Amino acid sequence: MGRLTRVRRMGAITVVAALALAVGVAQAGGAKVSASNYNFKPKTLTIQKGQKVTWNRVNGRHTVTFKQGSFDKTLSKRHPRVSRTFKKAGTFKYVCRFHTALGMRGKVVVR
């Protein structure tokens, strides 16, 4: 194997390692959902076990209410953000209690 081939291979390995590290840091930082205009965006969020999700109020008054009843928080001017760390894998559906009839629903998929 020539010197140039080894240098290219090491360069490729370095790039792959840097990308993997960047993805890990992004995942560790948590995920964000916005509540605005009777919608959660994104509607479906996929995260890793142990990751935190933060819901941010953009406008209006909303709730983040999980169907299992384990979490029910209000987003308002006074409390514009709420967070939850997901420790178990699964699919967790939630709604805004004030706007359920308008289709304000979301889902967190934890792998």
N, C-alpha and C positions, 0 to 999 in steps of 0.2 A: 504494500500500500504506500503510495507516494505521500509526501509531506502535504501537498495541496489538498488531497482527499481528506487527510486527517483534520486539517484546519477547517474545511467545509463541514465535516461531520461534527466537530466540536462547536462550530458556530450554530449549526442546526439544533444541537442539543441545548445550547444556551438559550436560544430563542424559545424552544418548547418549554423549558423550565421557567423562564420569565413569564410566559403566558399563563402557565398553570398557577404560578404564584399570584398573578394579578387576579385571576378568577377567584381564587381562595380568599383574597383580601376583600373583593367585592361581596362575596357571599357572607363573610364574617361581619361586614358593615350593616347588613340587614336590607330589607326590601321596603318599598314605600307604596302606599295606595292613596289616591286622592279621592275626596268625597265632594262632588260638585254636580249641580244641575240634575239631581235625582239619579246619579250614577256613581258607582265605584269604578275607578280606573287604575290598574287593569281589573277587569271583572274576575278573571282567574289568575292566580299567582302561584307559581311552583317554586318551592324553597327546599332547603335541606333541613333535616332535623337539628334543632338547637338554634336555628336562625330566628331573628326578631323581625316582626313586621310592624311598621308604623303607619297609622292612618292619619292623614292630614286633611283638615277642613279647608276647602277653598272658598265656599260660600254656603249660606244657609245653615240650618241646624239639623244634624243627623245623629244616628246612633250606629254603633257597630255591635250588633247583637248576634251571637252565635246560637244556632238552633239547639245545641245541647244545653244551653243555659249557663255555660261556664264563664261567659264574658258578656257584659252588657254595659257599654260606655257611651257617653254622649259627647259629640263633637260640637263645640259652640265657639263664639268669639272668646269667651273666658277660658275655654279648654279646647284649643285648636288642634291638638294631636293626642293620640293614645297609642300605646304599643303593647304587643304581646309576643312572648317568646314561645315557640312551638317545640315541645320536648318529645312528642310522639309522632310517628308517621301516620298518615291518614289523610282523608279529605274532610275539610272543615268548612261548612256552609254558614254564611252569615247574611243578615239583612239590616236595613235601616228600618226600625220600628215605625217611624213617622211616614215613610214613603214606600212601604212594601207593596201597596196596591199599584204604585207607579213603576214597579219592577226594579227597585233599588236593592239588588242582591249581589253577593260576591262569593268567592270560593278560594280557599287556600289549600293547595295540595302540598303535603309535606312528605318528602321521600326519605 
